[in-house]
Amino acid sequence: MTQEQTPPEPEAVLADEPEVRQALSEAARGSVAGVVVDHPSSPLAWAELADRADSEGRALDAFAYAVVAVDLARESLEASGWSAGEPVPWSEEPNRAYLRALDAERRAAARLGLDDRAARAASALEAADAEAPARIASEFTPTQVITVVGAAAGLIAPIVGTEARTGEPIAEPDAADAAGED
């Protein structure tokens, strides 16, 4: 290598957390907090907790969990020489915890009306990996809880006083009908 050539910068990669992935895959939906308790420094566990809270419509909880996940991931990335604004490639699976946490922070901040915070998280996500938002939307964002507004608001009245009715049973065709003969 000559003086004019510089070695390629190493890509930012979070530490792999196979034990956390295993624990999350085995945890029931309500047990994700237990995984966080067992692995409190895991950005992946906190990101999963943020996504679960978001899917349950708990924007405040989702925001708090996502902020913790982002902070833990940034600390880990910075310890390996990464600086804010540098790429964090989606192609490295451990990095997805950071990218998912940024997206969860963005979604929760927007729901809470923290527009500047949501914009900063979106910008950080875009700078980290421009393809990440689409990948997250298609692969990792949990299905949102859908509230039936009409029923909750009394717009849909329940049907009362009806009873099931049965009609005359349909007669089985006899052999002549089945053969197409009159």
C-alpha positions in Angstrom: 0.0 0.0 0.0 1.4 3.4 -0.9 1.1 6.6 1.1 -1.6 7.8 -1.3 -3.7 4.8 -0.6 -5.6 4.5 2.6 -6.9 1.3 3.9 -10.6 0.9 3.7 -12.4 1.8 6.8 -13.8 -1.2 8.7 -17.6 -1.3 8.5 -19.4 -0.6 11.7 -20.8 -3.8 13.1 -22.5 -4.4 16.5 -21.5 -7.5 18.5 -23.5 -10.5 17.6 -25.9 -11.6 20.3 -26.9 -15.2 19.6 -28.0 -15.9 23.2 -30.3 -12.9 23.0 -31.8 -13.9 19.7 -32.4 -17.4 21.1 -34.0 -16.0 24.3 -36.3 -13.7 22.2 -37.3 -16.6 19.8 -38.3 -18.7 22.8 -40.0 -15.9 24.8 -43.7 -15.5 24.8 -45.0 -12.1 23.7 -45.3 -10.9 27.3 -41.9 -12.2 28.3 -39.7 -9.9 26.3 -39.2 -7.7 29.3 -37.7 -10.7 31.1 -35.2 -11.0 28.2 -34.2 -7.4 28.8 -33.8 -8.0 32.5 -31.5 -11.0 31.7 -29.6 -9.0 29.1 -29.9 -5.3 30.1 -27.0 -4.1 27.9 -28.5 -5.7 24.7 -29.6 -3.2 22.0 -31.4 -6.1 20.4 -33.5 -7.0 23.5 -34.4 -3.3 24.0 -35.3 -2.9 20.3 -37.6 -5.9 20.4 -39.2 -4.5 23.5 -39.7 -1.1 21.7 -41.3 -2.9 18.8 -43.6 -4.9 21.0 -44.7 -1.7 22.9 -45.3 0.0 19.6 -47.4 -2.9 18.3 -49.6 -2.6 21.4 -50.1 1.2 20.9 -48.0 2.2 23.9 -46.1 5.0 22.2 -44.5 6.4 25.4 -43.1 3.0 26.4 -42.0 2.4 22.8 -40.2 5.7 22.7 -38.4 5.1 26.0 -37.3 1.6 25.1 -36.1 2.7 21.6 -34.1 5.5 23.1 -32.3 3.0 25.4 -31.7 0.6 22.5 -30.3 3.4 20.3 -28.0 4.7 23.1 -26.7 1.2 23.9 -26.0 0.5 20.2 -24.3 3.8 19.7 -22.0 3.2 22.7 -21.1 -0.2 21.3 -20.5 1.2 17.8 -18.4 4.1 19.1 -16.3 1.8 21.1 -15.3 0.1 17.9 -14.4 3.4 16.2 -17.7 4.4 14.6 -18.8 8.0 14.5 -22.4 9.3 14.3 -23.5 9.7 10.7 -21.3 6.9 9.3 -22.9 3.9 7.7 -24.2 1.0 9.7 -25.0 -1.6 7.1 -28.2 -3.6 7.2 -26.4 -6.5 5.6 -24.8 -7.2 9.0 -27.5 -8.8 11.1 -26.3 -7.5 14.5 -26.7 -3.9 13.1 -30.4 -4.5 12.6 -30.9 -3.9 16.3 -29.6 -0.3 16.0 -31.5 0.3 12.8 -34.8 -1.1 14.1 -34.4 1.0 17.3 -33.9 4.1 15.3 -37.1 3.3 13.4 -39.0 2.5 16.6 -37.8 5.8 18.0 -38.9 7.7 14.9 -42.4 6.1 14.9 -43.0 6.6 18.6 -41.7 10.2 18.5 -44.1 11.0 15.7 -47.0 9.5 17.6 -46.1 11.6 20.6 -45.9 14.8 18.6 -42.1 15.0 18.9 -41.7 16.0 15.3 -38.1 17.3 15.6 -37.0 14.1 17.4 -38.8 12.0 14.8 -37.0 13.8 12.0 -33.6 13.4 13.6 -34.2 9.7 14.1 -35.3 9.4 10.4 -32.2 11.3 9.3 -29.9 9.1 11.4 -31.6 6.0 10.0 -31.2 7.2 6.4 -27.5 8.1 7.1 -26.9 4.7 8.6 -28.4 2.7 5.7 -30.7 4.2 3.1 -32.3 0.8 2.4 -33.0 0.1 6.1 -36.4 1.9 6.4 -37.9 -0.2 3.6 -36.4 -3.5 4.9 -37.7 -2.7 8.4 -41.2 -1.9 7.1 -41.3 -5.2 5.2 -39.6 -7.5 7.7 -39.5 -6.2 11.2 -42.3 -3.7 12.0 -44.9 -5.6 14.0 -48.5 -5.6 13.0 -50.1 -2.6 14.6 -53.0 -3.1 16.9 -56.1 -2.0 15.1 -58.9 -0.6 17.2 -62.5 -1.0 16.0 -63.4 2.6 16.3 -67.0 2.3 15.2 -67.9 -0.2 17.9 -65.9 1.6 20.6 -67.6 4.9 19.8 -71.1 3.4 19.7 -71.5 4.0 16.0 -72.3 0.3 15.3 -75.3 -0.9 17.3 -75.3 -4.5 18.3 -78.1 -6.6 16.9 -80.4 -7.9 19.6 -83.5 -9.9 19.6 -82.7 -12.0 16.5 -82.9 -15.8 16.4 -81.5 -18.2 14.0 -84.1 -19.7 11.6 -83.8 -22.8 9.6 -85.7 -23.3 6.4 -86.9 -26.5 4.8 -84.1 -28.9 4.2 -83.1 -29.4 0.6 -84.4 -32.8 -0.6 -81.8 -35.2 -1.9 -82.2 -35.8 -5.6 -83.5 -39.2 -6.4 -81.7 -41.4 -8.9 -83.8 -40.2 -11.8 -82.9 -36.5 -11.1 -79.2 -37.4 -10.7 -79.1 -39.1 -14.1 -80.7 -36.1 -15.7 -83.9 -37.9 -16.7 -87.3 -36.3 -16.3 
